[in-house]
Amino acid sequence: MRINCPCCGERSLDEFVYYGDADLRRPDPQDEEAAAKFIAYVYERTNPSGFHRELWYHSLGCRTWIVAERDTRTHEIYATCRAVDGGAPEGAAADGERS
């Protein structure tokens, strides 16, 4: 698999480290149900089949955090962008679905 780094161009998967779901957000510790939400945040993960937004780190390159929109069935990467840019790749589907 090859990943298009927004800074370095297309690179081998070997240069990147996968970090998981790009849309996962840490719960507010001030929330009344914080303990249960933190348990879910740390331990409960989905294993999507199809379109997924993922967070990758270019560890052997420019050390940039990247959001990739990828099909987990075919490994096709639709779009990538720097995570600091808001995590919305140019041309991204508004509803999170691909055809």
N, C-alpha and C positions, 0 to 999 in steps of 0.2 A: 504494500500500500504506500502511496506517496501523498504527502500533505503539502499544500501550497501555503507556505509561510508568507504573511503579508509584507514582511521585511526582507526575507532572503530568497523568496521564490520557492519553487517546488523542490522538496527534499524527501529523503527516505524516512520511513516510519521509525527507523533506528535512532534518529536524532531527537525524537520526541518522547515525552512521558505523558501517559493518559492519567487524568485526574478526576474524571467522572462527569456527572450531569452539570451542564453550564447554568441551568435554571434553579438549582437547589439553593435555598437561602437559609442562613442561620436564624433560628427563632429568637425572638426578643426575650432576654432573661427576666424582664420585668413582668412578663405575661403571667397570669394566674396559673395556667397549666404548663408552665415552662419545663418542668421535669419530664412530663410525658412527651412534649414536643421535642426536647433535646434527645430523648431516647430514640424517637422516630428519625430525627435528623442524622444521628450517628449510625444507627444500625439498619434501618429499613431502606432498601434500595429497590427500584424497579429494574427490570431487564427488558427494555423495549425491543419490539421487533418492528423495524422500519425506521422512519424518520426520527432523529434524535439530535439534540444540541449538546455538544461535548466540550469540555475544557481540556486543552492540551498545553504542555509546557515545552518550548523548544530548548531543551537542556544542552544539546551539543551544537547549538548555533547562537542565535542572537539573544537567547534567554527571555523570549517574549511569551506571555500567556496568550493563547489563541483560542477562539471559539470556532468550532467546526460544526457545520450542519451536515450530518452523515446518515446514510441508510445502513442500518446495522445488518441487514440481510445481504446486501451486495457489496458493502464497504465503499460505495460511491460517495465521494465528498462533493456536496453541492456548492458550498461556499465557506470561506474562512474570513476571519477578521481578528484584529487585536482585541483582546478582552477589555482593555482600557478604553476602547472606542465605543463601549456600550454593549458589546456582544451582539450586535445586529448586523450580520453580513449584508453587504450590498446585494440587492435582489432577493432578500430573504422573504419567505412566504409570510404573509401577515397573520395567518391563522395557524402557522406551525405545521402545515401539511404540505406534502409534495404529491404530485401525481405520477 
